[in-house]
Amino acid sequence: MEFAFTPEQEMLRSTARRFLEAKSPSEVVRRLMETDEGFDEGLWAEIAAQGWQAMAIPEEYGGAGFTFTEQAILMEEMGRSLFPAPYLSSVVLGADLILQTGTDEQKQSLLPEIASGTRRVALAHLEAGGSWGPDGVALEVQRDGDDLVLDGSKAFVIDGHTAHTLIVVAREPGSSGSDGVTLVLVDADTAGVTRQRAETMDMTRKQATVDLAEVRVPSSAVLGEADGGWPAVEATLERAAVALAFEQVGGAQKCLEMSVGYAMVRVQFGRPIGSFQAIKHKCADMLIETEIAKSAAYYAGWAVTAGDDELRIAAPLAKSYCSEAFFHAAAETIQIHGGIGFTWEHDAHLYFKRAKTDDLLFGTPADHRAALADRLGI
């Protein structure tokens, strides 16, 4: 079995890297992370013109008809540059959940606009407890005639403050666990919806708190079938974890390059610090971990694209390993840069904060190792 990217996929990678280097250098990332929105509408439109949002959406729904692999390549390149955009929330999470769960009418209505970049979607899943599992869903959906009523709050909603549409993960009254989970589409401008950007460690990826005060929507707002939403949420989160692993690989690779580059030019005691054994060991360890992370992420990405059953093993393996590899690479980058690595002016702290946040996203490495052990019957 051979795992290799096609010439077309490598061309996509190089094109995306050139674009991000030109359009989203560190100065742009720093400027955007200070804004409430956290991204640039113009840049969002530019990547839409290149088909990034449409990449893995089928052509029948206005997409480009490519695969998860092409989308994951873009995620890896975005991870290298810490590209601030609602891609993970709207495309990797939102579009995937609609594609896997929605009725044909819902897909025809929402996916073309997501593909064109004119509609942004956010998954409102987590609550105050921060649990990614079904037991963490407490917000109930009540029925009043032909309407649905939502009353409660969602926390840590990625890009929830700028999304046009929210996919609210709710629970049928009296249900528990994975049973009775219903997905509800809510227009962000609906009466009773209040969104507040949250203060988070990683300023390059915004999160929000969404309050739903007796929000009333029609019964047609149920995404897919009522009561049966959890398997779709679980499957989407698994694919999103693989996409995030690609992003973490990109971030780790950039940290390695920053560290090696600095070690070659920083001189102490009359010689580059890269000539000292301690620095060599740090860089060598980072290289090994980054290469292993690539292998884990790429294999999981292949499993998603191929629809292979190995995904149930590859996904938690990739997310757990890539999370720790990126975090270690970011921490070592700060150490290698010494005093300057701790300053606000240096980009090392941006990668460290992204690495720490990604470490928790979709479950911690420990959570994914526990899932892996359970699936292996250990």
BALUM-872069 format. One record per residue (C-alpha): residue in three letters; x, y, z. Coordinates in steps of 0.2 Angstrom, whole numbers, always signed. Each point is the difference from the previous one (the first is absolute). Last residue first. Layout:
BEGIN
<rec residuo="ALA" px="X" py="Y" pz="Z"/>
...
//
This chain:
BEGIN
<rec residuo="ILE" px="-39" py="-14" pz="+129"/>
<rec residuo="GLY" px="-14" py="-4" pz="-12"/>
<rec residuo="LEU" px="+8" py="+9" pz="-15"/>
<rec residuo="ARG" px="-15" py="+12" pz="+0"/>
<rec residuo="ASP" px="+2" py="+3" pz="+18"/>
<rec residuo="ALA" px="+18" py="+3" pz="-1"/>
<rec residuo="LEU" px="-2" py="+13" pz="-14"/>
<rec residuo="ALA" px="-14" py="+9" pz="+10"/>
<rec residuo="ALA" px="+11" py="+1" pz="+15"/>
<rec residuo="ARG" px="+14" py="+6" pz="-11"/>
<rec residuo="HIS" px="-12" py="+13" pz="-7"/>
<rec residuo="ASP" px="-5" py="+6" pz="+17"/>
<rec residuo="ALA" px="+18" py="+1" pz="+6"/>
<rec residuo="PRO" px="+5" py="+10" pz="-15"/>
<rec residuo="THR" px="-14" py="+12" pz="+5"/>
<rec residuo="GLY" px="-17" py="+1" pz="-9"/>
<rec residuo="PHE" px="-7" py="+9" pz="-15"/>
<rec residuo="LEU" px="+11" py="+15" pz="+3"/>
<rec residuo="LEU" px="+11" py="-2" pz="+16"/>
<rec residuo="ASP" px="+17" py="-2" pz="-8"/>
<rec residuo="ASP" px="-5" py="+13" pz="-14"/>
<rec residuo="THR" px="-1" py="+13" pz="+14"/>
<rec residuo="LYS" px="+17" py="-4" pz="+6"/>
<rec residuo="ALA" px="+8" py="+0" pz="-17"/>
<rec residuo="ARG" px="-9" py="+16" pz="-5"/>
<rec residuo="LYS" px="+8" py="+8" pz="+16"/>
<rec residuo="PHE" px="+17" py="-7" pz="-4"/>
<rec residuo="TYR" px="-1" py="+5" pz="-18"/>
<rec residuo="LEU" px="-4" py="+18" pz="+5"/>
<rec residuo="HIS" px="+13" py="+0" pz="+13"/>
<rec residuo="ALA" px="+14" py="-4" pz="-13"/>
<rec residuo="ASP" px="-5" py="+15" pz="-11"/>
<rec residuo="HIS" px="+11" py="+12" pz="+9"/>
<rec residuo="GLU" px="-5" py="+18" pz="+5"/>
<rec residuo="TRP" px="-10" py="-6" pz="+15"/>
<rec residuo="THR" px="+16" py="-7" pz="+8"/>
<rec residuo="PHE" px="+4" py="-17" pz="+7"/>
<rec residuo="GLY" px="+10" py="-5" pz="-16"/>
<rec residuo="ILE" px="+11" py="+15" pz="+2"/>
<rec residuo="GLY" px="+7" py="-7" pz="+16"/>
<rec residuo="GLY" px="+6" py="-17" pz="-7"/>
<rec residuo="HIS" px="-5" py="-3" pz="-18"/>
<rec residuo="ILE" px="+4" py="-19" pz="+3"/>
<rec residuo="GLN" px="-12" py="+0" pz="+15"/>
<rec residuo="ILE" px="-14" py="+8" pz="-9"/>
<rec residuo="THR" px="+2" py="-12" pz="-15"/>
<rec residuo="GLU" px="+0" py="-14" pz="+13"/>
<rec residuo="ALA" px="-17" py="+5" pz="+6"/>
<rec residuo="ALA" px="-7" py="+1" pz="-17"/>
<rec residuo="ALA" px="+7" py="-17" pz="-5"/>
<rec residuo="HIS" px="-6" py="-8" pz="+16"/>
<rec residuo="PHE" px="-18" py="+6" pz="-3"/>
<rec residuo="PHE" px="+1" py="-5" pz="-19"/>
<rec residuo="ALA" px="+6" py="-18" pz="+5"/>
<rec residuo="GLU" px="-13" py="-1" pz="+14"/>
<rec residuo="SER" px="-15" py="+4" pz="-11"/>
<rec residuo="CYS" px="+7" py="-10" pz="-15"/>
<rec residuo="TYR" px="+1" py="-16" pz="+11"/>
<rec residuo="SER" px="-18" py="+1" pz="+8"/>
<rec residuo="LYS" px="-8" py="+6" pz="-16"/>
<rec residuo="ALA" px="+8" py="-13" pz="-11"/>
<rec residuo="LEU" px="-3" py="-15" pz="+11"/>
<rec residuo="PRO" px="-18" py="+6" pz="+3"/>
<rec residuo="ALA" px="-3" py="+0" pz="-19"/>
<rec residuo="ALA" px="+10" py="-15" pz="-5"/>
<rec residuo="ILE" px="-9" py="-13" pz="+10"/>
<rec residuo="ARG" px="-18" py="+4" pz="-5"/>
<rec residuo="LEU" px="+7" py="+6" pz="-17"/>
<rec residuo="GLU" px="+6" py="-18" pz="-3"/>
<rec residuo="ASP" px="-18" py="-4" pz="-6"/>
<rec residuo="ASP" px="+5" py="+8" pz="-17"/>
<rec residuo="GLY" px="-11" py="+14" pz="-8"/>
<rec residuo="ALA" px="+14" py="+3" pz="-12"/>
<rec residuo="THR" px="+1" py="+18" pz="+3"/>
<rec residuo="VAL" px="-2" py="-2" pz="+19"/>
<rec residuo="ALA" px="+13" py="-14" pz="+0"/>
<rec residuo="TRP" px="+12" py="+10" pz="-10"/>
<rec residuo="GLY" px="-1" py="+15" pz="+12"/>
<rec residuo="ALA" px="+3" py="-12" pz="+14"/>
<rec residuo="TYR" px="+16" py="-6" pz="-9"/>
<rec residuo="TYR" px="+6" py="+17" pz="-3"/>
<rec residuo="ALA" px="-3" py="+6" pz="+18"/>
<rec residuo="ALA" px="+10" py="-15" pz="+7"/>
<rec residuo="SER" px="+14" py="+2" pz="-12"/>
<rec residuo="LYS" px="+1" py="+18" pz="+2"/>
<rec residuo="ALA" px="+1" py="-1" pz="+18"/>
<rec residuo="ILE" px="+14" py="-13" pz="-1"/>
<rec residuo="GLU" px="+9" py="+13" pz="-11"/>
<rec residuo="THR" px="-3" py="+14" pz="+13"/>
<rec residuo="GLU" px="+6" py="-11" pz="+14"/>
<rec residuo="ILE" px="+16" py="-5" pz="-8"/>
<rec residuo="LEU" px="+3" py="+18" pz="-5"/>
<rec residuo="MET" px="-3" py="+7" pz="+17"/>
<rec residuo="ASP" px="+11" py="-13" pz="+8"/>
<rec residuo="ALA" px="+14" py="+5" pz="-12"/>
<rec residuo="CYS" px="-3" py="+19" pz="+4"/>
<rec residuo="LYS" px="+2" py="-3" pz="+18"/>
<rec residuo="HIS" px="+15" py="-12" pz="-1"/>
<rec residuo="LYS" px="+9" py="+13" pz="-11"/>
<rec residuo="ILE" px="-4" py="+14" pz="+12"/>
<rec residuo="ALA" px="+8" py="-11" pz="+15"/>
<rec residuo="GLN" px="+15" py="-5" pz="-11"/>
<rec residuo="PHE" px="+5" py="+18" pz="-4"/>
<rec residuo="SER" px="+3" py="+4" pz="-18"/>
<rec residuo="GLY" px="-17" py="+7" pz="-2"/>
<rec residuo="ILE" px="+5" py="+13" pz="+12"/>
<rec residuo="PRO" px="+11" py="+8" pz="-14"/>
<rec residuo="ARG" px="+17" py="+3" pz="+6"/>
<rec residuo="GLY" px="+11" py="+14" pz="+8"/>
<rec residuo="PHE" px="-6" py="-3" pz="+18"/>
<rec residuo="GLN" px="-18" py="+2" pz="-6"/>
<rec residuo="VAL" px="-6" py="+3" pz="-17"/>
<rec residuo="ARG" px="-18" py="-1" pz="-6"/>
<rec residuo="VAL" px="+0" py="-3" pz="-19"/>
<rec residuo="MET" px="-1" py="-18" pz="-2"/>
<rec residuo="ALA" px="-11" py="-3" pz="+15"/>
<rec residuo="TYR" px="-12" py="+13" pz="-6"/>
<rec residuo="GLY" px="-3" py="-9" pz="-16"/>
<rec residuo="VAL" px="-1" py="-17" pz="+9"/>
<rec residuo="SER" px="-13" py="+7" pz="+12"/>
<rec residuo="MET" px="-11" py="+9" pz="-12"/>
<rec residuo="GLU" px="+0" py="-16" pz="-12"/>
<rec residuo="LEU" px="-5" py="-11" pz="+15"/>
<rec residuo="CYS" px="-14" py="+12" pz="+5"/>
<rec residuo="LYS" px="-6" py="+0" pz="-18"/>
<rec residuo="GLN" px="-1" py="-19" pz="-1"/>
<rec residuo="ALA" px="-9" py="-1" pz="+17"/>
<rec residuo="GLY" px="-13" py="+13" pz="-6"/>
<rec residuo="GLY" px="-3" py="-10" pz="-16"/>
<rec residuo="VAL" px="-1" py="-16" pz="+9"/>
<rec residuo="GLN" px="-13" py="+8" pz="+12"/>
<rec residuo="GLU" px="-10" py="+5" pz="-15"/>
<rec residuo="PHE" px="+0" py="-18" pz="-7"/>
<rec residuo="ALA" px="-5" py="-6" pz="+18"/>
<rec residuo="LEU" px="-14" py="+12" pz="-1"/>
<rec residuo="ALA" px="-7" py="-8" pz="-16"/>
<rec residuo="VAL" px="+1" py="-17" pz="+9"/>
<rec residuo="ALA" px="-10" py="+7" pz="+15"/>
<rec residuo="ALA" px="-12" py="+8" pz="-12"/>
<rec residuo="ARG" px="-3" py="-18" pz="-7"/>
<rec residuo="GLU" px="-4" py="-7" pz="+17"/>
<rec residuo="LEU" px="-10" py="+16" pz="+5"/>
<rec residuo="THR" px="-11" py="-3" pz="-16"/>
<rec residuo="ALA" px="-3" py="-19" pz="+5"/>
<rec residuo="GLU" px="-4" py="+4" pz="+18"/>
<rec residuo="VAL" px="-12" py="+14" pz="-6"/>
<rec residuo="ALA" px="-8" py="-12" pz="-13"/>
<rec residuo="PRO" px="-2" py="-14" pz="+13"/>
<rec residuo="TRP" px="-8" py="+13" pz="+12"/>
<rec residuo="GLY" px="-14" py="+7" pz="-11"/>
<rec residuo="GLY" px="-13" py="-14" pz="+1"/>
<rec residuo="ASP" px="-13" py="+7" pz="+11"/>
<rec residuo="ALA" px="-7" py="+11" pz="-14"/>
<rec residuo="GLU" px="+5" py="-4" pz="-18"/>
<rec residuo="GLY" px="+11" py="+11" pz="-11"/>
<rec residuo="LEU" px="+3" py="+17" pz="+6"/>
<rec residuo="VAL" px="-16" py="+5" pz="+10"/>
<rec residuo="ALA" px="-4" py="+18" pz="-7"/>
<rec residuo="SER" px="-16" py="-7" pz="-8"/>
<rec residuo="SER" px="-8" py="+0" pz="+17"/>
<rec residuo="PRO" px="-1" py="+19" pz="-1"/>
<rec residuo="VAL" px="+12" py="+10" pz="+12"/>
<rec residuo="ARG" px="-3" py="+9" pz="+17"/>
<rec residuo="VAL" px="+14" py="+5" pz="+11"/>
<rec residuo="GLU" px="-6" py="+0" pz="+18"/>
<rec residuo="ALA" px="+16" py="+9" pz="+5"/>
<rec residuo="LEU" px="+15" py="-8" pz="-9"/>
<rec residuo="ASP" px="+17" py="+6" pz="+6"/>
<rec residuo="VAL" px="+15" py="-3" pz="-11"/>
<rec residuo="THR" px="+17" py="+2" pz="+7"/>
<rec residuo="ALA" px="+14" py="+3" pz="-12"/>
<rec residuo="GLN" px="+16" py="-6" pz="-7"/>
<rec residuo="LYS" px="+13" py="+8" pz="-11"/>
<rec residuo="ARG" px="+15" py="-8" pz="-7"/>
<rec residuo="THR" px="+16" py="+11" pz="-2"/>
<rec residuo="MET" px="-3" py="+6" pz="+18"/>
<rec residuo="ASP" px="+5" py="-16" pz="+7"/>
<rec residuo="MET" px="-1" py="+2" pz="+19"/>
<rec residuo="THR" px="-19" py="+4" pz="+0"/>
<rec residuo="GLU" px="-11" py="+15" pz="+4"/>
<rec residuo="ALA" px="-17" py="-5" pz="-6"/>
<rec residuo="ARG" px="-9" py="+9" pz="-14"/>
<rec residuo="GLN" px="-18" py="+3" pz="+5"/>
<rec residuo="ARG" px="-15" py="-6" pz="-9"/>
<rec residuo="THR" px="-19" py="+3" pz="+4"/>
<rec residuo="VAL" px="-14" py="-10" pz="-8"/>
<rec residuo="GLY" px="-17" py="+5" pz="+7"/>
<rec residuo="ALA" px="-7" py="+6" pz="-17"/>
<rec residuo="THR" px="+8" py="-9" pz="-15"/>
<rec residuo="ASP" px="+15" py="+9" pz="-7"/>
<rec residuo="ALA" px="+12" py="-15" pz="+1"/>
<rec residuo="ASP" px="-12" py="-11" pz="-10"/>
<rec residuo="VAL" px="-3" py="-16" pz="+10"/>
<rec residuo="LEU" px="+2" py="-17" pz="-7"/>
<rec residuo="VAL" px="-4" py="-13" pz="+13"/>
<rec residuo="LEU" px="+9" py="-17" pz="+2"/>
<rec residuo="THR" px="-9" py="-13" pz="+12"/>
<rec residuo="VAL" px="+7" py="-11" pz="+13"/>
<rec residuo="GLY" px="-12" py="-12" pz="+7"/>
<rec residuo="ASP" px="+11" py="-15" pz="+3"/>
<rec residuo="SER" px="+19" py="+2" pz="+1"/>
<rec residuo="GLY" px="-1" py="+2" pz="+19"/>
<rec residuo="SER" px="-17" py="+5" pz="+8"/>
<rec residuo="SER" px="-18" py="+4" pz="-6"/>
<rec residuo="GLY" px="-14" py="+8" pz="+11"/>
<rec residuo="PRO" px="-2" py="+15" pz="-11"/>
<rec residuo="GLU" px="+8" py="-1" pz="-17"/>
<rec residuo="ARG" px="+18" py="+6" pz="+0"/>
<rec residuo="ALA" px="+8" py="+14" pz="-9"/>
<rec residuo="VAL" px="+15" py="+2" pz="-12"/>
<rec residuo="VAL" px="-2" py="+17" pz="-8"/>
<rec residuo="ILE" px="+6" py="+3" pz="-17"/>
<rec residuo="LEU" px="+2" py="+18" pz="-2"/>
<rec residuo="THR" px="-2" py="+11" pz="-16"/>
<rec residuo="HIS" px="+7" py="+16" pz="-5"/>
<rec residuo="ALA" px="+16" py="-2" pz="+10"/>
<rec residuo="THR" px="+10" py="+15" pz="+7"/>
<rec residuo="HIS" px="-2" py="-2" pz="+19"/>
<rec residuo="GLY" px="+0" py="-19" pz="-1"/>
<rec residuo="ASP" px="+17" py="-1" pz="-7"/>
<rec residuo="ILE" px="+4" py="-16" pz="+10"/>
<rec residuo="VAL" px="-14" py="-2" pz="+13"/>
<rec residuo="PHE" px="+9" py="-1" pz="+16"/>
<rec residuo="ALA" px="-16" py="+0" pz="+10"/>
<rec residuo="LYS" px="-18" py="-3" pz="-4"/>
<rec residuo="SER" px="-15" py="+7" pz="+11"/>
<rec residuo="GLY" px="-18" py="-4" pz="+4"/>
<rec residuo="ASP" px="-17" py="+1" pz="-7"/>
<rec residuo="LEU" px="-5" py="-7" pz="-17"/>
<rec residuo="VAL" px="-18" py="-1" pz="-6"/>
<rec residuo="LEU" px="-6" py="-10" pz="-15"/>
<rec residuo="ASP" px="-15" py="+5" pz="-9"/>
<rec residuo="ASP" px="-15" py="-10" pz="-8"/>
<rec residuo="GLY" px="-9" py="+0" pz="+16"/>
<rec residuo="ASP" px="+12" py="+4" pz="+14"/>
<rec residuo="ARG" px="+14" py="-13" pz="+1"/>
<rec residuo="GLN" px="+14" py="+1" pz="+12"/>
<rec residuo="VAL" px="+19" py="-2" pz="-5"/>
<rec residuo="GLU" px="+10" py="-3" pz="+15"/>
<rec residuo="LEU" px="+18" py="+7" pz="+5"/>
<rec residuo="ALA" px="+9" py="-14" pz="+9"/>
<rec residuo="VAL" px="+13" py="-6" pz="-12"/>
<rec residuo="GLY" px="+15" py="-5" pz="+10"/>
<rec residuo="ASP" px="-6" py="-18" pz="+1"/>
<rec residuo="PRO" px="+2" py="-2" pz="-19"/>
<rec residuo="GLY" px="+19" py="+2" pz="+1"/>
<rec residuo="TRP" px="+10" py="+16" pz="-3"/>
<rec residuo="SER" px="-1" py="+5" pz="+18"/>
<rec residuo="GLY" px="+4" py="+19" pz="+3"/>
<rec residuo="GLY" px="-10" py="+1" pz="+16"/>
<rec residuo="ALA" px="-7" py="+17" pz="-5"/>
<rec residuo="GLU" px="-8" py="-7" pz="-16"/>
<rec residuo="LEU" px="+8" py="-6" pz="-16"/>
<rec residuo="HIS" px="-10" py="-3" pz="-16"/>
<rec residuo="ALA" px="-4" py="+16" pz="-9"/>
<rec residuo="LEU" px="+8" py="-4" pz="-18"/>
<rec residuo="ALA" px="+2" py="+15" pz="-10"/>
<rec residuo="VAL" px="-5" py="+4" pz="-18"/>
<rec residuo="ARG" px="+6" py="+14" pz="-11"/>
<rec residuo="ARG" px="-10" py="+4" pz="-16"/>
<rec residuo="THR" px="+7" py="+11" pz="-15"/>
<rec residuo="GLY" px="+16" py="-11" pz="-1"/>
<rec residuo="SER" px="-5" py="-7" pz="-17"/>
<rec residuo="ALA" px="+0" py="-18" pz="+7"/>
<rec residuo="ILE" px="-9" py="+5" pz="+15"/>
<rec residuo="GLU" px="-14" py="+8" pz="-11"/>
<rec residuo="PRO" px="-1" py="-15" pz="-11"/>
<rec residuo="LEU" px="-1" py="-11" pz="+16"/>
<rec residuo="LEU" px="-15" py="+8" pz="+8"/>
<rec residuo="SER" px="-15" py="-1" pz="-10"/>
<rec residuo="GLN" px="+4" py="-15" pz="-11"/>
<rec residuo="LYS" px="+6" py="-9" pz="+15"/>
<rec residuo="GLN" px="-16" py="+4" pz="+10"/>
<rec residuo="GLU" px="-11" py="-5" pz="-14"/>
<rec residuo="ASP" px="+10" py="-17" pz="-2"/>
<rec residuo="THR" px="-3" py="-3" pz="+18"/>
<rec residuo="GLY" px="+15" py="+3" pz="+12"/>
<rec residuo="THR" px="+10" py="-12" pz="+9"/>
<rec residuo="GLN" px="+17" py="-4" pz="-9"/>
<rec residuo="LEU" px="+1" py="+16" pz="-10"/>
<rec residuo="ILE" px="-7" py="+11" pz="+13"/>
<rec residuo="LEU" px="+13" py="-7" pz="+13"/>
<rec residuo="ASP" px="+14" py="+2" pz="-13"/>
<rec residuo="ALA" px="-5" py="+18" pz="-4"/>
<rec residuo="GLY" px="+0" py="+5" pz="+18"/>
<rec residuo="LEU" px="+15" py="-9" pz="+7"/>
<rec residuo="VAL" px="+14" py="+1" pz="-14"/>
<rec residuo="VAL" px="-8" py="+14" pz="-9"/>
<rec residuo="SER" px="-7" py="+13" pz="+12"/>
<rec residuo="SER" px="+9" py="-3" pz="+16"/>
<rec residuo="LEU" px="+17" py="-6" pz="-7"/>
<rec residuo="TYR" px="+0" py="+13" pz="-13"/>
<rec residuo="PRO" px="-5" py="+15" pz="+10"/>
<rec residuo="ALA" px="+16" py="+10" pz="-4"/>
<rec residuo="PRO" px="+16" py="+5" pz="+9"/>
<rec residuo="PHE" px="+14" py="-9" pz="-10"/>
<rec residuo="LEU" px="+12" py="-7" pz="+14"/>
<rec residuo="SER" px="+13" py="+0" pz="-14"/>
<rec residuo="ARG" px="+6" py="-18" pz="+1"/>
<rec residuo="GLY" px="-17" py="-5" pz="+6"/>
<rec residuo="MET" px="-9" py="+7" pz="-16"/>
<rec residuo="GLU" px="+12" py="-11" pz="-10"/>
<rec residuo="GLU" px="-5" py="-15" pz="+9"/>
<rec residuo="MET" px="-19" py="+4" pz="-1"/>
<rec residuo="LEU" px="+2" py="+3" pz="-19"/>
<rec residuo="ILE" px="+8" py="-18" pz="-1"/>
<rec residuo="ALA" px="-15" py="-6" pz="+10"/>
<rec residuo="GLN" px="-13" py="+7" pz="-13"/>
<rec residuo="GLU" px="+10" py="-8" pz="-14"/>
<rec residuo="THR" px="-1" py="-17" pz="+10"/>
<rec residuo="PHE" px="-18" py="+2" pz="+4"/>
<rec residuo="THR" px="-4" py="-2" pz="-18"/>
<rec residuo="PHE" px="-4" py="+11" pz="-15"/>
<rec residuo="GLY" px="-17" py="+4" pz="-7"/>
<rec residuo="ALA" px="+2" py="+18" pz="-2"/>
<rec residuo="GLY" px="-16" py="+5" pz="+8"/>
<rec residuo="GLY" px="-16" py="+7" pz="-5"/>
<rec residuo="TYR" px="-11" py="-14" pz="+8"/>
<rec residuo="GLU" px="+0" py="-11" pz="-15"/>
<rec residuo="GLU" px="+19" py="+3" pz="-1"/>
<rec residuo="PRO" px="+3" py="-9" pz="+16"/>
<rec residuo="ILE" px="+8" py="+10" pz="+14"/>
<rec residuo="ALA" px="+18" py="-4" pz="+4"/>
<rec residuo="MET" px="+8" py="+15" pz="-8"/>
<rec residuo="ALA" px="-14" py="+12" pz="+1"/>
<rec residuo="GLN" px="+7" py="+11" pz="+14"/>
<rec residuo="TRP" px="+17" py="+0" pz="-9"/>
<rec residuo="GLY" px="-7" py="+4" pz="-17"/>
<rec residuo="GLN" px="+13" py="+13" pz="-6"/>
<rec residuo="ALA" px="-14" py="+13" pz="+0"/>
<rec residuo="ALA" px="-4" py="-6" pz="+18"/>
<rec residuo="ILE" px="+18" py="+3" pz="+5"/>
<rec residuo="GLU" px="-2" py="+18" pz="-6"/>
<rec residuo="ALA" px="-17" py="+3" pz="+8"/>
<rec residuo="TRP" px="+7" py="-5" pz="+17"/>
<rec residuo="LEU" px="+15" py="+11" pz="-3"/>
<rec residuo="GLY" px="-12" py="+15" pz="-3"/>
<rec residuo="GLU" px="-10" py="-4" pz="+15"/>
<rec residuo="ASP" px="+15" py="+0" pz="+11"/>
<rec residuo="PHE" px="+0" py="-10" pz="+16"/>
<rec residuo="GLY" px="-1" py="+1" pz="+19"/>
<rec residuo="GLU" px="-17" py="+9" pz="+0"/>
<rec residuo="ASP" px="+4" py="+9" pz="+16"/>
<rec residuo="THR" px="+17" py="+6" pz="-6"/>
<rec residuo="GLU" px="+16" py="-2" pz="+8"/>
<rec residuo="MET" px="+3" py="-17" pz="-8"/>
<rec residuo="LEU" px="-2" py="+8" pz="-17"/>
<rec residuo="ARG" px="+15" py="+12" pz="+3"/>
<rec residuo="ARG" px="+12" py="-14" pz="+6"/>
<rec residuo="VAL" px="-5" py="-12" pz="-14"/>
<rec residuo="VAL" px="+3" py="+14" pz="-12"/>
<rec residuo="GLU" px="+18" py="+4" pz="+7"/>
<rec residuo="SER" px="+4" py="-18" pz="+1"/>
<rec residuo="PRO" px="-3" py="-3" pz="-19"/>
<rec residuo="SER" px="-17" py="-3" pz="-7"/>
<rec residuo="LYS" px="-1" py="+5" pz="-18"/>
<rec residuo="ALA" px="+17" py="-3" pz="-7"/>
<rec residuo="GLU" px="+5" py="-15" pz="+10"/>
<rec residuo="LEU" px="-18" py="-7" pz="+0"/>
<rec residuo="PHE" px="-1" py="+1" pz="-19"/>
<rec residuo="ARG" px="+17" py="-8" pz="-2"/>
<rec residuo="ARG" px="-5" py="-14" pz="+12"/>
<rec residuo="ALA" px="-16" py="-3" pz="-9"/>
<rec residuo="THR" px="+8" py="-1" pz="-17"/>
<rec residuo="SER" px="+13" py="-12" pz="+6"/>
<rec residuo="ARG" px="-13" py="-11" pz="+9"/>
<rec residuo="LEU" px="-12" py="+0" pz="-15"/>
<rec residuo="MET" px="+15" py="-5" pz="-11"/>
<rec residuo="GLU" px="+4" py="-14" pz="+11"/>
<rec residuo="GLN" px="-18" py="-6" pz="-1"/>
<rec residuo="GLU" px="+1" py="+1" pz="-19"/>
<rec residuo="PRO" px="+16" py="-10" pz="-1"/>
<rec residuo="THR" px="-9" py="-13" pz="+11"/>
<rec residuo="PHE" px="+4" py="-2" pz="+18"/>
<rec residuo="ALA" px="+8" py="-17" pz="+6"/>
<rec residuo="PHE" px="-5" py="-15" pz="+10"/>
<rec residuo="GLU" px="+5" py="-16" pz="-7"/>
<rec residuo="MET" px="-7" py="-17" pz="+5"/>
//
